[in-house]
Amino acid sequence: MEPPLAGLLEAGPFLHSLVDALGSPLHVLLPDTAAANAARFRAVYRRHHLAGRVYFALKANRSAALPRRLAVEDPAAVGADVASTGELRHALGCGFTGDRIMATGPKDPEFLWLAARVGATVNLDSPGELDQLAALVGRYGLGRVPVLVRLSGFESAAAQGGAGTRTLSRRSRFGTPLRDTDELLTAVRRHADAVDLVGVAYHLDTTGLGEKVRALEQCVLFLDECRARGLAPRAVDIGGGFGVGYVADAGEWERWTTALSEAVLGVRPPLTWRGHGYGLRNEGGTVRGTAALYPGYRPTAGPGYLDELLSTPAPVLGRAPATLLLEHLHDLHIEPGRALADQCGLTLARVLEVRPTGDGHLVRLGMNAGDMTLEEHGVLVDPVLLPRDDTAAGERPVGVHLVGNLCLEADLITRRTVHLPRLPHVGDLLAFVNTAGYTMDFHAHHAQRQPAARTVAVEREGGSWRWRLDEDYWPITHPGGTPA
């Protein structure tokens, strides 16, 4: 936990007052932190003398506050990555002009039409999407649409040279395989009156630095081929996947994952609800499987990961990707989601019941697993106990299981046994930190007519905090000096 998030957790009475007024669960956002994160990414650009734009992946969080705060940043530096018609409308409503929007993800005709109509850049997955976009441009008399073509199926250096083992990047259902791009480029030239090819893109679902460096290098080489065919693309979009470090201590993470393996083998007490193994299993005294967990500790993440990626020599040309981009005068675009939302928020839940059982104490919260999907994303975040009062000081630490408010056996906030400084009391709050990236609202629902979490944006003002409903947050100042 870093400032100002750490400071917010010290304001227990303020957070209790928010939940008293707005209910449990409650999401609390720090919009200024998103702008600070964008500035850190931009600092990496300056270090490598690169141009291009940081696009915030709106899918990471449904709020209005975060994109509205980012919309007032330098238009040439910060934009919005949208993956649906609804997200595109949301970005426009939050203050982004069309030329600052990157339209990605699966596309229906409505999404393509609106993107073309407002002048967004369309990140195309296939020749079929290109044909559909060109038809809409012609039918409705729209102007030429800036497009990027998304690539996939990048081969290893050994495969390119014809020797060694042929190795491909991991499979993806997004993008056109590099070996099939002839049809794609033919379609781009055929529709030159409807689209303007401004660059290429990729998005690899991996934390592997080598794969991403190899893909970036091959994108640069592909742009050379485009220019040889009379096209003039000038940008490479490397997507997201820069990551977040949820755990500050590498040793803590390693001890817990080792203990999880030992618990699966039965050589130590369980660490989870009814021995759940998070993908690990015991087969004849040997641990099998792969832990379905986000790497809680990451030595480099966010802007640091981008810096390392740009500095790692590429396998074929032998030069760092930043150097390759500079030599070719290419812009670099990125689409961070989780990394731009790092340290941007927390989720509050009120303790409704504390019950001893044969499996230890159950703590029922005023939320359910859909309100904060730690388990869906494999994120292990310890909650911070915020007492209603201090009458329980001196009680001993305890391990508990956190359950939700649905009539489902599977409604566990986390399957992990959570250790708190003392047994919670009804009325206390648990604060789950750093939930703004994907875990806050990606799977939110209204099952059993339970209320979904509301969201507020908070700002430091002098020695206290002030809040506004997410939908009422605007990062502007009235003439009198009071933030709107």
C-alpha positions in Angstrom: 0.0 0.0 0.0 1.4 3.3 -1.1 0.2 6.9 -0.5 -2.4 8.2 -0.8 -4.2 4.8 -0.5 -2.3 4.0 2.7 -3.4 7.3 4.2 -7.0 6.7 3.3 -7.0 3.5 5.3 -6.0 5.5 8.4 -9.2 7.5 8.1 -11.4 4.8 9.7 -14.2 7.1 10.9 -14.5 8.7 7.4 -14.7 5.2 5.7 -17.3 4.0 8.3 -19.3 7.2 7.6 -19.3 6.4 3.8 -20.6 2.9 4.4 -23.2 4.2 6.9 -24.5 6.6 4.2 -24.1 4.5 1.0 -24.3 0.9 2.2 -22.1 -2.2 2.0 -20.3 -3.1 -0.2 -18.8 0.1 -1.3 -16.0 0.8 -3.8 -13.8 3.8 -3.1 -11.6 5.3 -5.9 -8.7 7.7 -6.0 -8.8 9.3 -9.4 -5.6 11.4 -9.0 -3.6 8.1 -8.6 -4.6 7.0 -12.1 -3.2 10.3 -13.5 0.0 9.7 -11.4 0.3 6.2 -12.9 -0.1 7.6 -16.4 2.7 10.1 -15.7 4.9 7.2 -14.6 4.4 5.4 -17.9 5.0 8.7 -19.8 8.3 9.1 -17.9 9.4 5.8 -19.4 8.5 7.1 -22.9 10.7 10.2 -22.2 13.6 8.1 -21.0 13.6 6.2 -24.3 12.8 9.4 -26.4 9.6 7.8 -27.7 6.3 9.3 -28.9 2.9 7.6 -28.7 -0.1 7.3 -26.4 -1.0 5.5 -23.2 -4.6 4.2 -23.7 -6.5 3.3 -20.5 -8.3 0.0 -20.9 -11.7 0.9 -19.7 -12.7 -2.8 -19.2 -10.5 -2.8 -16.0 -13.0 -0.6 -14.2 -16.6 0.6 -14.9 -16.2 3.9 -13.1 -16.7 7.4 -14.6 -14.2 9.0 -12.2 -11.0 7.3 -13.5 -11.6 8.0 -17.2 -12.8 11.5 -16.5 -9.7 12.2 -14.6 -7.5 10.8 -17.4 -9.4 12.8 -20.0 -8.0 16.1 -18.7 -4.4 14.8 -19.2 -2.4 15.8 -22.3 -4.5 14.6 -25.3 -1.4 13.6 -27.2 -0.2 11.4 -24.3 -3.3 9.7 -22.8 -6.3 8.1 -24.4 -9.0 5.4 -23.9 -9.1 1.8 -25.0 -12.7 0.6 -25.5 -13.9 -2.9 -26.2 -17.6 -2.5 -26.8 -20.2 0.0 -28.0 -21.1 0.8 -24.4 -17.5 1.5 -23.5 -17.1 3.7 -26.5 -20.1 5.8 -25.5 -18.8 5.8 -21.9 -15.4 7.2 -23.1 -17.1 9.9 -25.1 -19.3 10.8 -22.2 -16.2 11.1 -19.9 -14.6 13.7 -22.1 -12.4 11.8 -24.6 -12.7 13.0 -28.2 -12.9 10.3 -30.9 -9.3 10.9 -32.0 -8.1 9.8 -28.5 -10.0 6.5 -28.6 -8.7 3.1 -29.6 -11.5 0.6 -30.4 -10.4 -3.0 -29.7 -12.1 -6.3 -28.8 -14.8 -8.2 -30.7 -16.8 -5.8 -32.8 -20.4 -5.7 -34.0 -21.7 -3.3 -36.7 -22.9 -0.8 -34.2 -19.5 -0.6 -32.6 -17.7 -0.2 -35.9 -20.2 2.4 -37.1 -19.9 4.6 -34.0 -16.1 4.3 -33.9 -15.9 5.3 -37.6 -18.4 8.1 -37.0 -16.5 9.7 -34.2 -13.0 9.3 -35.7 -11.7 6.6 -33.3 -8.8 4.4 -34.4 -10.0 0.8 -35.0 -7.8 -2.1 -34.0 -8.8 -4.8 -36.5 -8.6 -8.5 -35.8 -9.2 -10.0 -39.2 -9.9 -9.3 -42.9 -13.5 -9.9 -42.2 -13.7 -7.0 -39.7 -11.9 -4.8 -42.3 -14.4 -5.7 -45.0 -17.3 -5.0 -42.6 -15.8 -1.6 -41.6 -15.2 -0.6 -45.2 -18.8 -1.4 -46.2 -20.1 0.8 -43.4 -17.8 3.7 -44.4 -19.1 3.4 -48.0 -22.7 2.9 -47.1 -22.9 6.0 -44.8 -20.4 8.2 -46.5 -18.0 8.4 -43.6 -14.4 9.6 -43.8 -11.4 7.3 -44.0 -10.9 5.5 -40.7 -7.5 5.2 -39.1 -6.9 1.4 -38.4 -4.3 -0.8 -36.9 -4.1 -4.5 -37.8 -3.7 -6.9 -34.8 -1.2 -9.7 -35.3 -0.7 -13.0 -33.6 1.3 -16.2 -34.1 4.8 -14.8 -33.8 7.5 -17.4 -34.5 10.8 -17.7 -32.6 14.1 -16.5 -34.1 15.2 -20.1 -34.7 12.1 -20.8 -36.7 12.6 -17.6 -38.8 16.2 -18.7 -39.6 15.1 -22.2 -40.6 17.0 -24.0 -38.0 16.2 -25.3 -34.5 12.9 -26.0 -32.9 9.9 -24.1 -34.3 8.3 -22.2 -31.5 5.2 -20.0 -31.7 3.9 -17.5 -29.2 0.9 -18.8 -27.2 -2.3 -19.2 -29.2 -4.8 -16.4 -29.2 -8.3 -16.0 -30.5 -7.5 -12.4 -31.3 -5.5 -11.1 -34.2 -4.4 -12.4 -37.6 -1.6 -15.0 -37.6 1.6 -13.4 -39.0 1.8 -16.2 -41.7 -1.7 -15.1 -43.0 -1.1 -11.4 -43.4 -0.9 -11.4 -47.2 -4.7 -11.5 -47.4 -5.0 -8.8 -44.8 -2.6 -6.4 -46.6 -4.4 -7.1 -49.9 -7.7 -6.1 -48.2 -6.1 -2.9 -46.7 -5.0 -1.8 -50.2 -8.4 -2.8 -51.7 -10.1 -0.6 -49.2 -7.7 2.3 -49.3 -10.5 4.8 -49.9 -12.2 3.7 -46.6 -9.3 3.0 -44.2 -5.9 4.4 -43.4 -3.4 1.9 -42.0 -1.6 3.7 -39.3 0.1 0.8 -37.5 0.1 -2.8 -36.2 -0.8 -4.2 -32.8 -0.6 -7.3 -30.7 -1.8 -8.3 -27.2 -0.2 -11.4 -25.7 -1.8 -13.0 -22.6 1.5 -13.6 -20.9 3.9 -12.1 -18.5 6.8 -13.5 -20.5 9.2 -10.7 -21.5 10.9 -12.8 -24.2 7.6 -13.4 -26.1 6.7 -9.8 -26.0 10.1 -8.5 -27.2 10.0 -11.1 -30.0 6.5 -9.9 -31.0 7.5 -6.2 -30.9 10.5 -6.9 -33.1 8.4 -8.8 -35.7 5.9 -6.0 -35.7 8.7 -3.6 -36.7 9.8 -6.0 -39.4 6.2 -6.3 -40.6 5.9 -2.5 -40.9 9.0 -2.6 -43.2 7.0 -5.0 -45.4 4.0 -2.7 -45.4 6.1 0.2 -46.6 7.5 -2.0 -49.4 3.9 -2.5 -50.5 3.3 1.3 -50.7 1.6 1.6 -47.3 2.7 4.1 -44.6 2.0 2.7 -41.1 3.8 4.5 -38.3 2.9 3.0 -34.9 3.1 -0.2 -32.9 0.5 -1.0 -30.3 1.8 -3.6 -27.8 -1.4 -3.8 -25.8 -1.4 -4.3 -22.0 -0.2 -6.9 -19.5 2.2 -4.7 -17.6 1.0 -6.1 -14.3 0.7 -5.0 -10.7 2.6 -6.2 -7.7 0.1 -7.0 -5.0 2.6 -8.2 -2.4 5.6 -6.1 -1.4 7.7 -8.9 0.1 8.9 -11.7 -2.3 9.7 -13.9 0.7 6.1 -13.7 2.0 4.7 -14.7 -1.4 7.2 -17.6 -1.8 6.4 -18.9 1.8 2.7 -18.9 1.2 2.9 -20.7 -2.2 5.3 -23.2 -0.7 2.9 -23.8 2.2 0.0 -24.2 -0.2 1.9 -27.1 -1.9 2.6 -28.6 1.5 -1.0 -28.3 2.5 -2.1 -30.0 -0.7 0.3 -32.9 0.2 -1.2 -33.0 3.7 2.0 -32.4 5.5 0.7 -29.2 7.1 -2.8 -28.0 8.1 -5.0 -26.6 5.2 -4.6 -23.0 4.2 -7.9 -22.9 2.4 -11.6 -23.7 2.7 -12.0 -27.4 2.8 -8.5 -28.0 1.3 -9.1 -26.2 -2.0 -5.8 -26.3 -3.9 -6.2 -23.4 -6.4 -5.4 -25.8 -9.2 -2.9 -28.0 -7.3 -3.6 -31.6 -6.5 -2.0 -34.5 -4.7 -1.3 -37.5 -6.9 0.5 -40.2 -5.0 2.4 -37.9 -2.8 3.4 -35.5 -5.7 2.0 -32.1 -6.3 0.5 -31.9 -9.8 -1.2 -29.1 -11.7 -0.6 -25.4 -11.9 -1.7 -22.8 -9.3 -4.4 -20.6 -10.9 -3.1 -17.5 -9.1 -2.0 -14.1 -10.2 1.7 -13.7 -9.3 1.2 -11.7 -6.2 4.8 -10.6 -6.1 6.3 -9.2 -9.3 9.9 -7.8 -9.2 9.0 -5.5 -12.1 5.5 -4.4 -13.0 3.7 -1.5 -14.5 6.0 1.2 -15.9 9.1 -0.8 -14.7 8.0 -3.7 -16.8 7.6 -1.4 -19.9 11.1 0.0 -19.3 12.5 -3.5 -19.1 10.7 -4.6 -22.3 12.0 -1.6 -24.2 15.5 -2.3 -23.0 15.8 -6.0 -23.7 17.7 -6.8 -26.9 15.5 -8.3 -29.6 16.5 -11.8 -30.8 17.0 -11.2 -34.5 18.2 -7.7 -34.9 20.0 -7.7 -31.6 19.0 -4.1 -30.6 16.6 -3.0 -27.9 13.0 -2.4 -29.0 13.2 1.2 -28.0 16.1 1.6 -30.4 14.2 -0.2 -33.2 11.2 2.1 -32.8 13.4 5.2 -32.8 15.4 4.1 -35.9 12.2 3.6 -37.8 10.5 6.7 -36.4 7.6 4.6 -35.1 5.2 5.7 -32.3 4.6 3.3 -29.4 1.0 2.8 -28.1 0.2 0.8 -25.0 -3.2 -0.2 -23.4 -2.6 -0.7 -19.6 -5.7 -1.5 -17.6 -4.7 -3.1 -14.2 -1.4 -1.1 -14.2 -3.1 2.3 -14.6 -5.6 1.3 -11.9 -2.8 0.3 -9.5 -3.3 1.7 -6.0 -6.4 3.5 -7.2 -9.0 2.1 -4.9 -10.3 -0.2 -2.2 -13.5 -2.1 -1.5 -15.3 -1.9 1.8 -17.6 -4.5 3.3 -19.4 -4.5 6.6 -19.2 -7.5 8.9 -22.8 -8.9 9.4 -22.2 -12.1 11.3 -19.4 -13.9 13.1 -20.1 -17.6 13.6 -17.9 -20.4 15.0 -18.1 -23.7 13.1 -16.2 -26.9 12.8 -14.1 -25.3 10.0 -13.2 -22.3 12.1 -15.0 -19.0 12.3 -17.1 -17.8 9.4 -17.3 -14.1 8.9 -20.3 -13.1 6.8 -19.9 -9.8 4.9 -22.4 -7.4 3.4 -21.2 -8.3 -0.1 -20.8 -11.4 -2.4 -18.2 -12.9 -4.6 -19.5 -10.9 -7.6 -18.9 -7.6 -5.9 -15.2 -8.2 -5.7 -13.9 -11.1 -7.9 -10.6 -11.9 -6.2 -11.1 -15.6 -6.9 -12.0 -15.2 -10.6 -8.7 -13.4 -11.2 -6.5 -15.4 -8.8 -5.6 -12.3 -6.7 -4.8 -12.9 -3.0 -5.4 -9.6 -1.1 -5.4 -9.5 2.7 -8.2 -7.3 4.0 -7.5 -4.6 6.5 -9.7 -4.6 9.6 -11.3 -1.3 10.4 -13.0 -1.6 13.8 -16.1 0.3 14.6 -14.5 1.1 18.0 -11.4 0.1 19.9 -13.1 -1.9 22.7 -11.6 -5.2 21.4 -7.9 -4.0 21.7 -5.7 -6.8 22.9 -7.5 -9.8 21.4 -5.3 -12.3 19.6 -4.9 -12.8 15.9 -7.2 -15.3 14.3 -7.8 -17.2 11.0 -11.3 -16.9 9.5 -13.2 -17.7 6.3 -15.0 -14.9 4.6 -18.4 -15.7 3.1 -20.9 -13.6 1.2 -24.6 -12.8 1.4 -25.9 -15.2 -1.3 -27.6 -18.6 -0.6 -24.8 -20.4 -2.3 -22.3 -22.7 -0.8 -19.8 -21.4 -3.3 -20.3 -17.7 -2.3 -16.9 -17.3 -0.7 -15.2 -14.0 -0.9 -11.9 -15.9 -0.9 -11.3 -19.6 -0.4 -8.1 -18.8 1.5 -8.0 -18.7 5.2 -7.6 -15.0 6.1 -5.7 -14.0 9.2 -6.8 -10.9 11.0 -5.3 -9.1 14.1 -8.4 -10.1 16.0 -11.8 -11.7 15.5 -14.1 -9.1 13.8 -17.2 -7.8 15.5 -20.5 -7.1 13.8 -20.4 -3.6 12.4 -16.6 -3.6 11.8 -15.4 -3.0 8.2 -13.0 -5.1 6.1 -11.1 -3.0 3.5 -9.8 -4.9 0.5 -7.0 -2.8 -0.9 -6.0 -2.3 -4.6 -9.1 -3.7 -6.1 -9.7 -1.0 -8.8 -8.1 -3.2 -11.6 -10.6 -5.8 -12.7 -11.4 -7.2 -9.3 -13.7 -4.4 -8.3 -16.6 -4.7 -10.7 -15.7 -7.0 -13.7 -18.3 -9.6 -12.7 -20.7 -7.5 -10.7 -24.4 -8.7 -10.7 -27.7 -8.3 -8.9 -28.3 -12.0 -8.0 -31.0 -12.5 -5.3 -31.8 -8.8 -5.7 -28.8 -8.0 -3.5 -27.6 -4.5 -4.2 -24.4 -4.2 -6.3 -21.7 -2.0 -4.8 -21.9 1.7 -5.3 -18.7 3.6 -6.1 -17.4 6.9 -4.8 -14.4 9.0 -5.7 -12.4 10.6 -2.9 -9.8 13.4 -2.7 -7.6 14.7 0.0 -8.5 18.2 1.0 -6.2 19.7 3.6 -6.2 17.4 6.6 -9.4 15.6 5.7 -11.0 13.7 2.9 -14.0 14.7 0.7 -16.1 12.4 -1.5 -18.5 12.4 -4.4 -20.5 9.7 -6.1 -18.7 8.3 -9.0 -21.2 9.5 -11.5 -20.9 13.0 -10.0 -17.1 13.3 -10.1 -15.7 15.8 -12.6 -12.1 16.9 -12.5 -12.8 20.6 -13.0 -12.8 23.6 -10.8 -15.6 26.1 -10.5 -14.7 29.8 -10.8 -14.9 30.1 -7.0 -12.2 27.5 -6.6 -14.3 24.6 -5.4 -13.9 21.4 -7.3 -17.0 20.4 -9.2 
